[in-house]
Amino acid sequence: MNRNKKNPDRAPHRRRAKATDRTKNTNGFRITGSWDDRPDRPAVKPTSDRKAARRIARDMADQGAYVVVEVHRGYGQWATWFEVNGPARLAAEAEQRAHVEAQRRAAEQADAARRTAAEQSERDLDALARMMVRPPVAREQCGRRDARHVTGAQR
């Protein structure tokens, strides 16, 4: 029976349950970072922000930690979202920096060699230009620098 006096034949109103999941912390993330120098004490940071989780994981990896980021699946279950190998990443970055430095040094050496070759070529061209400006020297066929018109008095 309905307590509604206007419509006693109608069924009473019942509130419908929401269709969403009502478990707590379904959008939570757990970031766990462990370092080689203290493997028995990992750092655990919980957060509900996806961008903050990525930032915290990146910061821990920059400090040399192996990072595991987990996402909450509800009812206390966690699933691995992604992992970051901090020591391997730091080693790769150091190797890349060394490679870039070696390339820069090689480029500087090549540039210096090119510059010295250009300066030498310029010096050679200047010497050739100076030689072309000088008057010719009288020579005999054998290459002696004696003039052909030498008089007998100068012998």
C-alpha positions as CSV (number, residue, x, y, z in Angstrom):
1,M,0.0,0.0,0.0
2,N,1.1,3.5,-0.8
3,R,1.1,6.3,1.8
4,N,0.5,8.8,-1.0
5,K,-3.1,9.9,-0.5
6,K,-3.4,11.4,-4.0
7,N,-2.3,8.2,-5.8
8,P,-2.8,5.2,-3.5
9,D,-2.6,2.7,-6.4
10,R,0.8,3.8,-7.6
11,A,3.9,2.0,-6.4
12,P,6.1,4.0,-4.0
13,H,9.0,5.9,-5.4
14,R,12.4,4.2,-5.0
15,R,15.7,6.0,-5.5
16,R,17.8,4.2,-8.1
17,A,21.4,3.3,-7.2
18,K,24.1,5.1,-9.1
19,A,25.6,3.2,-11.9
20,T,29.2,4.3,-11.1
21,D,31.7,2.3,-9.1
22,R,31.6,3.3,-5.4
23,T,34.9,1.8,-4.4
24,K,37.3,4.2,-2.8
25,N,40.5,5.3,-4.5
26,T,39.9,3.9,-7.9
27,N,41.9,6.7,-9.5
28,G,44.9,6.3,-7.2
29,F,48.5,5.7,-8.2
30,R,51.3,4.3,-6.1
31,I,54.9,5.1,-7.0
32,T,57.6,2.8,-5.5
33,G,61.3,3.7,-5.9
34,S,64.2,1.5,-4.7
35,W,67.8,2.4,-4.8
36,D,70.8,0.0,-5.0
37,D,72.4,1.5,-1.9
38,R,69.3,0.9,0.3
39,P,67.2,-1.9,-1.3
40,D,65.5,-2.7,2.0
41,R,64.0,0.8,2.3
42,P,62.0,1.7,-0.8
43,A,60.2,5.0,-1.1
44,V,56.5,4.8,-1.6
45,K,54.5,7.8,-2.7
46,P,50.7,7.6,-3.2
47,T,48.9,10.2,-5.3
48,S,45.6,10.5,-7.2
49,D,47.1,12.8,-9.9
50,R,48.3,11.0,-13.1
51,K,50.7,13.9,-14.0
52,A,52.1,14.0,-10.5
53,A,52.7,10.3,-10.6
54,R,54.7,10.7,-13.8
55,R,56.6,13.6,-12.4
56,I,57.4,11.8,-9.1
57,A,58.6,8.7,-11.1
58,R,60.8,10.9,-13.3
59,D,62.3,12.6,-10.3
60,M,63.0,9.3,-8.5
61,A,64.6,7.9,-11.7
62,D,66.8,11.0,-12.0
63,Q,68.1,10.2,-8.6
64,G,69.1,6.7,-9.7
65,A,66.1,4.7,-8.4
66,Y,64.3,1.8,-10.1
67,V,60.7,3.0,-10.1
68,V,57.5,1.0,-10.4
69,V,54.3,3.0,-10.9
70,E,51.1,1.1,-10.0
71,V,47.5,2.1,-10.7
72,H,44.6,1.1,-8.3
73,R,42.1,-1.3,-9.9
74,G,39.7,-1.2,-7.0
75,Y,39.1,-3.3,-3.9
76,G,42.8,-3.1,-2.9
77,Q,44.1,-4.5,-6.1
78,W,47.0,-2.7,-7.8
79,A,48.3,-3.2,-11.4
80,T,51.7,-2.1,-12.7
81,W,51.2,0.9,-15.0
82,F,54.9,1.4,-16.1
83,E,58.4,0.9,-14.8
84,V,61.5,3.1,-15.1
85,N,65.0,1.8,-14.8
86,G,66.8,4.8,-13.4
87,P,70.4,3.6,-13.3
88,A,70.2,2.3,-16.9
89,R,68.7,5.7,-17.9
90,L,71.4,7.6,-16.2
91,A,74.1,5.5,-17.8
92,A,72.5,6.0,-21.2
93,E,72.4,9.7,-20.7
94,A,76.0,9.8,-19.6
95,E,77.0,7.8,-22.6
96,Q,75.0,10.1,-24.9
97,R,76.7,13.2,-23.3
98,A,80.1,11.7,-23.9
99,H,79.2,10.9,-27.5
100,V,78.0,14.4,-28.1
101,E,81.2,15.8,-26.5
102,A,83.4,13.6,-28.7
103,Q,81.5,14.7,-31.8
104,R,81.9,18.4,-30.7
105,R,85.7,17.9,-30.2
106,A,86.0,16.2,-33.6
107,A,84.1,19.0,-35.3
108,E,86.3,21.6,-33.6
109,Q,89.5,19.7,-34.7
110,A,88.2,19.4,-38.3
111,D,87.3,23.1,-38.3
112,A,90.8,24.0,-37.0
113,A,92.5,21.8,-39.6
114,R,90.3,23.3,-42.4
115,R,91.2,26.8,-41.1
116,T,94.9,26.0,-41.1
117,A,94.7,24.5,-44.6
118,A,92.9,27.6,-45.8
119,E,95.5,29.9,-44.2
120,Q,98.4,27.8,-45.8
121,S,96.6,28.1,-49.2
122,E,96.3,31.8,-48.7
123,R,100.0,32.1,-47.8
124,D,100.9,30.1,-50.9
125,L,98.8,32.3,-53.1
126,D,100.3,35.4,-51.6
127,A,103.8,34.1,-52.2
128,L,102.9,33.3,-55.8
129,A,101.4,36.7,-56.4
130,R,104.6,38.3,-55.0
131,M,106.7,36.2,-57.3
132,M,104.6,37.1,-60.3
133,V,105.1,40.8,-59.6
134,R,109.0,40.6,-59.6
135,P,110.8,41.1,-62.9
136,P,112.3,38.1,-64.5
137,V,115.9,37.1,-63.7
138,A,118.3,36.6,-66.6
139,R,119.4,33.0,-66.6
140,E,121.3,30.8,-68.9
141,Q,119.9,27.5,-70.2
142,C,121.6,25.6,-67.5
143,G,119.9,27.7,-64.8
144,R,122.9,29.9,-63.8
145,R,121.9,33.4,-62.8
146,D,124.3,35.1,-65.1
147,A,123.2,37.6,-67.7
148,R,123.9,36.8,-71.3
149,H,125.4,40.3,-72.0
150,V,128.2,40.1,-69.5
151,T,131.2,42.0,-70.8
152,G,134.7,40.8,-70.7
153,A,135.7,43.3,-68.1
154,Q,133.4,41.9,-65.5
155,R,134.7,38.3,-65.9
